[in-house]
Amino acid sequence: MPGTPRDNRVREFRKKAGLTQAALGEAVGVSRQSIVSTEKGDYAPSVYLALRLARTLGTTVEVLFPLTTKEFS
């Protein structure tokens, strides 16, 4: 469902960076399973993990985890 808190662009940026889920997990200090769950929207990362993901993927938290105005209604 577009615009929900579960939407994220982690997979898109990970693939652009040429990283596997395991490699990204290792780079940010979590398991491959945590990356899988994050990409699927089943897991909302902590602020600290979101920051590490953004830094590793060369973007910002706001780009990786976009919000819409519907979420604030």
Residue frames as a rotation matrix with the C-alpha (Angstrom) as fourth column:
MET 1
0.579 0.816 0.000 0.00
0.816 -0.579 0.000 0.00
0.000 0.000 -1.000 0.00
PRO 2
-0.238 -0.714 0.658 1.73
0.647 -0.622 -0.441 3.22
0.724 0.321 0.610 -1.07
GLY 3
-0.107 0.118 0.987 2.17
-0.321 -0.944 0.078 5.90
0.941 -0.308 0.139 1.55
THR 4
0.911 0.386 -0.144 2.08
-0.005 0.361 0.933 3.62
0.412 -0.849 0.331 4.58
PRO 5
0.556 -0.739 0.380 4.84
-0.784 -0.313 0.536 3.54
-0.277 -0.596 -0.753 7.18
ARG 6
0.469 -0.357 0.808 5.80
0.131 0.933 0.336 0.14
-0.873 -0.052 0.484 5.77
ASP 7
0.934 -0.145 0.326 6.83
0.318 -0.074 -0.945 1.64
0.161 0.987 -0.023 2.44
ASN 8
0.465 -0.832 -0.301 10.52
-0.209 -0.434 0.876 2.07
-0.860 -0.344 -0.376 2.00
ARG 9
0.880 -0.211 -0.426 13.15
-0.446 -0.061 -0.893 2.20
0.162 0.975 -0.148 -0.72
VAL 10
0.293 -0.810 0.508 15.84
-0.634 0.233 0.738 0.12
-0.716 -0.538 -0.445 0.97
ARG 11
0.337 -0.139 0.931 15.76
0.456 0.889 -0.032 -2.65
-0.824 0.436 0.363 -1.62
GLU 12
0.930 0.071 0.361 15.95
0.357 -0.413 -0.838 -0.18
0.089 0.908 -0.409 -4.50
PHE 13
0.701 -0.695 0.162 18.99
-0.699 -0.714 -0.037 1.60
0.141 -0.087 -0.986 -3.05
ARG 14
0.275 -0.594 0.756 20.65
-0.377 0.657 0.653 -1.67
-0.885 -0.464 -0.043 -1.98
LYS 15
0.555 -0.009 0.832 20.40
0.633 0.653 -0.416 -3.01
-0.539 0.757 0.368 -5.53
LYS 16
0.946 -0.222 0.235 21.73
-0.004 -0.735 -0.678 0.26
0.323 0.641 -0.696 -6.99
ALA 17
0.470 -0.799 0.376 24.69
-0.862 -0.323 0.390 -0.06
-0.190 -0.508 -0.840 -4.62
GLY 18
0.183 -0.376 -0.908 25.31
-0.565 0.715 -0.410 -3.62
0.804 0.589 -0.082 -5.82
LEU 19
-0.676 -0.406 0.615 24.98
-0.732 0.274 -0.623 -5.07
0.085 -0.872 -0.483 -2.32
THR 20
-0.409 0.553 -0.726 23.42
0.253 0.833 0.492 -8.33
0.877 0.018 -0.481 -1.26
GLN 21
0.645 0.686 0.335 21.11
-0.210 -0.263 0.942 -8.38
0.734 -0.678 -0.026 1.74
ALA 22
0.717 -0.446 -0.536 23.84
0.693 0.543 0.474 -10.13
0.080 -0.711 0.698 3.70
ALA 23
-0.322 -0.900 0.295 26.47
0.848 -0.413 -0.333 -7.55
0.421 0.143 0.896 2.72
LEU 24
-0.113 0.358 0.927 24.20
-0.139 -0.929 0.342 -4.65
0.984 -0.090 0.155 3.68
GLY 25
0.875 0.457 -0.160 23.37
0.049 0.246 0.968 -6.31
0.482 -0.855 0.193 6.98
GLU 26
0.335 -0.844 -0.419 27.05
0.940 0.331 0.084 -6.78
0.068 -0.422 0.904 7.73
ALA 27
-0.433 -0.533 0.727 27.81
0.561 -0.791 -0.246 -3.16
0.706 0.301 0.641 6.78
VAL 28
-0.093 0.486 0.869 25.18
-0.452 -0.798 0.399 -1.80
0.887 -0.355 0.294 9.18
GLY 29
-0.828 -0.435 0.354 25.58
-0.496 0.274 -0.824 -4.39
0.261 -0.858 -0.443 11.93
VAL 30
0.026 0.856 0.516 22.41
-0.819 0.314 -0.480 -6.47
-0.573 -0.410 0.709 11.62
SER 31
-0.414 -0.125 0.902 21.48
0.152 0.967 0.204 -9.86
-0.898 0.221 -0.381 10.22
ARG 32
-0.993 0.117 -0.016 20.45
-0.018 -0.023 1.000 -10.56
0.117 0.993 0.025 6.65
GLN 33
-0.397 0.900 -0.179 17.03
0.883 0.428 0.195 -11.46
0.252 -0.080 -0.964 8.05
SER 34
-0.100 0.319 -0.942 16.68
0.567 -0.760 -0.318 -7.95
-0.817 -0.566 -0.105 9.50
ILE 35
-0.788 -0.213 -0.578 17.37
-0.321 -0.660 0.680 -6.48
-0.526 0.721 0.451 6.06
VAL 36
-0.847 0.530 0.028 14.82
0.364 0.540 0.759 -8.84
0.387 0.653 -0.651 4.48
SER 37
-0.139 0.836 -0.531 12.19
0.981 0.041 -0.191 -7.84
-0.138 -0.547 -0.825 7.05
THR 38
-0.316 -0.041 -0.948 12.95
0.175 -0.984 -0.016 -4.15
-0.932 -0.171 0.318 6.62
GLU 39
-0.959 -0.094 -0.269 12.69
-0.240 -0.241 0.940 -4.34
-0.153 0.966 0.209 2.83
LYS 40
-0.639 0.764 -0.087 9.36
0.584 0.556 0.591 -6.19
0.500 0.327 -0.802 3.08
GLY 41
-0.361 0.495 0.790 8.03
-0.446 -0.836 0.320 -3.61
0.819 -0.237 0.523 5.52
ASP 42
0.464 0.510 -0.724 7.60
0.321 0.665 0.674 -6.18
0.826 -0.546 0.145 8.29
TYR 43
0.203 -0.512 -0.835 10.16
0.971 -0.002 0.237 -4.45
-0.123 -0.859 0.497 10.50
ALA 44
0.861 0.029 0.507 10.50
0.114 -0.984 -0.138 -0.76
0.495 0.177 -0.851 11.30
PRO 45
0.017 -0.951 -0.307 14.17
0.746 0.217 -0.629 -0.07
0.665 -0.219 0.714 12.01
SER 46
0.365 -0.029 -0.931 15.30
0.792 -0.515 0.327 2.02
-0.489 -0.857 -0.165 14.94
VAL 47
0.966 -0.071 -0.249 16.40
-0.153 -0.933 -0.326 5.57
-0.209 0.353 -0.912 14.24
TYR 48
0.174 -0.984 0.046 20.00
-0.596 -0.068 0.800 4.46
-0.784 -0.167 -0.598 14.62
LEU 49
-0.250 -0.217 0.944 19.64
0.478 0.820 0.315 1.62
-0.842 0.530 -0.101 12.13
ALA 50
0.730 0.565 0.385 17.78
0.624 -0.320 -0.713 3.87
-0.279 0.761 -0.586 9.68
LEU 51
0.771 -0.513 -0.378 20.65
-0.499 -0.855 0.142 6.36
-0.396 0.079 -0.915 9.89
ARG 52
-0.218 -0.885 0.412 23.24
-0.324 0.463 0.825 3.62
-0.921 0.046 -0.388 9.30
LEU 53
0.101 0.341 0.935 21.24
0.752 0.588 -0.296 2.30
-0.651 0.733 -0.197 6.33
ALA 54
0.950 0.311 -0.023 20.98
0.232 -0.755 -0.614 5.76
-0.208 0.578 -0.789 4.81
ARG 55
0.435 -0.862 -0.259 24.69
-0.676 -0.503 0.538 6.50
-0.594 -0.059 -0.802 5.28
THR 56
-0.315 -0.571 0.758 25.72
0.019 0.795 0.606 3.13
-0.949 0.206 -0.239 3.84
LEU 57
0.082 0.466 0.881 23.38
0.889 0.365 -0.276 3.52
-0.450 0.806 -0.385 0.85
GLY 58
-0.806 -0.575 0.139 24.44
0.576 -0.709 0.407 7.13
-0.135 0.408 0.903 0.19
THR 59
-0.261 0.788 0.558 21.08
0.312 -0.478 0.821 8.77
0.914 0.388 -0.121 0.83
THR 60
-0.729 0.091 0.679 18.96
-0.602 -0.558 -0.571 10.16
0.327 -0.825 0.462 3.65
VAL 61
-0.866 0.481 0.134 16.48
0.253 0.654 -0.713 8.56
-0.431 -0.584 -0.688 6.02
GLU 62
-0.147 0.860 -0.488 13.74
-0.389 -0.504 -0.771 10.71
-0.909 0.076 0.409 4.49
VAL 63
-0.176 0.022 -0.984 14.46
-0.981 0.080 0.177 9.28
0.083 0.997 0.008 1.03
LEU 64
-0.903 -0.229 -0.363 14.67
-0.220 0.973 -0.065 5.67
0.368 0.022 -0.930 2.26
PHE 65
-0.604 0.705 -0.373 11.54
0.791 0.469 -0.393 5.91
-0.102 -0.532 -0.841 4.40
PRO 66
-0.868 0.243 0.434 9.26
-0.016 -0.886 0.464 8.52
0.497 0.395 0.773 2.77
LEU 67
-0.613 0.723 -0.319 6.20
0.508 0.051 -0.860 9.84
-0.605 -0.689 -0.398 4.61
THR 68
-0.586 0.521 0.620 2.99
0.462 -0.414 0.784 11.18
0.665 0.746 0.002 3.14
THR 69
-0.741 0.357 0.568 0.48
-0.577 -0.772 -0.267 13.61
0.343 -0.526 0.778 4.60
LYS 70
0.245 0.864 -0.440 -2.09
-0.424 0.503 0.753 10.76
0.872 0.002 0.490 4.87
GLU 71
-0.147 -0.388 -0.910 0.03
0.576 0.714 -0.398 9.26
0.804 -0.583 0.118 7.65
PHE 72
-0.964 -0.256 -0.071 -0.60
0.215 -0.596 -0.774 12.32
0.155 -0.761 0.630 9.79
SER 73
-0.419 0.886 0.197 -4.38
-0.580 -0.429 0.693 12.36
0.698 0.176 0.694 9.35
